[in-house]
Amino acid sequence: MLLAIDTATRQISLALHDGLSIAAESTWRTTNNHTVELAPNTALMLRRAGVEPGHLRGIAVAQGPGSYTGLRIGMGLAKGMALAHNLPLIGVLTFEILMRAQSPRDERVIAVIHAGRGRISTQAYRWAKRGWTPEGETRVLDWAALAADIGEPTFICGEVDGAGVEQLRKLKMKVMLASPAQSLRRAGYLAEIGWERLRASPAAVDDSNTLAPIYGGQPQGVGV
């Protein structure tokens, strides 16, 4: 069983993957309560599934970009469990988790997550034969700047708030918004990515001592 933990933004998502299916999953919005909510809910999910932490096959964790507080708490729990029980640890970029839920399409896709202080982190993607491929670098900007930069048909997914809708509705002929369900970043997808990497190669496993959160807009995204 692999445990997946995503606390990159004001959302917590947990999942268990048994190699064949998602055995458990829970996602909820939190208001800076990661510290008090993450550990108890992780323990509850493991207990309900009848899994002891030491019997896990590995842990996948959202590495960022994201908020300082959220990433620090999620990464801290994941690294602590991995070190305490000698478990493989896999860090996955936040955008990669979100893009895992997106179906192939011809238009460019821009994935969005909140970066705090009215800013957003964005990463553009194009569909290629092997999946979603990043286009350009991750950017940190505001909604007005993003809207001003869109010059072609674009599909936007992720954390689009009221301010984003207000700016993007001016581009209704160019912009399509993902549904709320498509935009929800689920740990079930993180668990799938983690399981695939765990099975693929020992080189895909990160060093629990050195794996670090990615804050802000760096580094450049990777393919899904």
N, C-alpha and C positions, 0 to 999 in steps of 0.2 A: 504494500500500500504506500502510495506517495502522497504527502501532504503539500498543498499549495496555499500560499499566503500572499495576499495583495492588500497593502495598506498605503498605496502610493498617494492617494488623495483623500478627500473627505468621504471615503467609502471603504468599507472592510469587506473582503470576500475571501472565503475559505472553501477548500474542496479536498476530497480524498479520491484518489484514482487507484483502482485495484489491478490495472493492467488491461482490463477488458471494458470497464465502464466507470462512470462517475458514481462512486458509492455514496457520497454525501456532498452537499454544497449549500452554502449560506452566504447571502450578500445583503448588506444593509448600509444605509447612510448614517454616518456618525458626525457629530459636531465637536471635533477635537477631543474625542473621548477614546482615542485609540489605546491609550495606556490602560484604562480600566476595563475595556471591552474585549481586547484581542485575546489575551491569555485565557480568561475564563471560557470564552466561546470556543477556542481551540481545544481546550481540555474537554468541553462538553461534546464536541463533535467526535473526538477520538473515543470517548467513553461510550457514546451511543453506537458507534461502529464496532465496539469491542476490540479496539486496537491500542496496544501499549506503545508509547513513543519509541521505545527501544526496538520495536518490531517493524518500524517503518522501513521502506526501501530507500527513501530519500525525501528531500524537501525542495520544493521550487518556490522562489520568492520574487516578487516584483522588485526590480532593482532601481527603477526610475526611468525617465525623469518623474518628479513628483515633489510633494511638499517635504520640507526638512523633518517636521515632526512625524508625519505618517511613515515615511521611508525609514527613519531611524528606529522607530518602534517595531515595525514589521521585520526589518533586517536583524534587529537585535534578538528577537525571539527565534527567528529561523537559524541564525548562527549559533545561538545558545543551545538549541536543541540538537543541531548537527554536531557540535563539538562534544556535548555531554554524552551523546549516544553513538558517536562515530558514524554519522550518516552522511551520504553524499549531498552536496548542496548545489543547486543550479539557480543562478541569477538570470532573470528574463526581463528585457526592456518592456516598460509599461505599454508603449505603442504596439509592440508585437502581440501582446495579449488582446488588445482591442481589435487589431486587424485580423486576428484569427477568426473573428465572428463575421467578417465581411465577405459576401459572395463576389465572385468575379464580375467585373464590369468594365466597360470601355473608358469611362470617364476617369480623370484623375481623382483620387481620394485624399482628403486631408483629415488626419486623425488629430483630435484636440483633447487636451487635459488642462485642468485649472493649474495655474502657476502662482496664484496668490496676488493680492494687491491689484486686482482688475486685469491681470495679465493671463495669457494662455500660452502653453507650449504646443507647437504644431509640428507635424511631420507629414509631408506629402508622399504618396505611394502611387505606383502604376502596376497594373496586373501584367505579369509575365508568365511564361510557361510553367515555371516552378512555384508560382504564388506571387504574393505582394512584394514588390521591390521598392525600397526607399528612393525618393527623388530629391536630391539636394540635402541640406543639413536641417537638423532640428532648429526651430526658431522660437524665440520668446517675444511676444508682441501683444498688442491689445486687439479687441474685436474690430475697431475702426480700421486699423492698419491691415488686418487680414482681409477685410472686405475690399479695401482699396487695391489690394494686390491680386484679386481674383479676376483673371481675364479670359477664362475658358470654362466650359461646363465642368462643374466640380461637385463631387459628393462629399458631404462632411459628416463625420461620425464622432461620437465621444461626448464630452461634457459641454454641451451647448446650453448656456443659461439664458435668462431673459434678455440680458444685454446683447448676447450673441444673436438671438433671434431678431432683435430690433435692427441690428446692423445688416444681417444677412437677408432679411426680407426685401431689402432694396434691390437685391440681385436675383429676384425670383426666376428670371429667365436663364440664369447661369448656375444657380445653386440648388442642390437637392439635399435635404437633411435626412439622415438615418432616423428610423423610428426609435422611440425610447428603448425598446428591447434590444435593437441592434447596437445601441450606444452604451449599453450596460457592460462594464468590464467585469467579466465573470472569472472566478478562480478555476472553474471547470476547464476553461481554455488554457489557463496557465498550467494546470495539472497535465493536460495533454502534451503541451510543449515540453514540460519537464520530464515526463515519462519517455517521450521520444528521444530526448537528448541523453537521458540516463541509459537507455538501451543501446543507443547508437555508438558511443565511444567514451572511454574514460577521459578523453581530452575535453569532453563537453561539460565535465563536472568542475565546479569552481573550488578554489581554496577557501575554506571557511575562515581562515585567519586573515586573508587579505581582501576578500570580496567586499566592496564598498558601495554605498548608495550613490546614485547619479542625481544631483540636484540641478535644477534649472534646465537649460537646453542642450547640455552636452552629455555624451558624445553624439555623433551622427547615428541615426537609426540603422537597424540591420534588417535584412529580409526575413520574411515569414516562411 
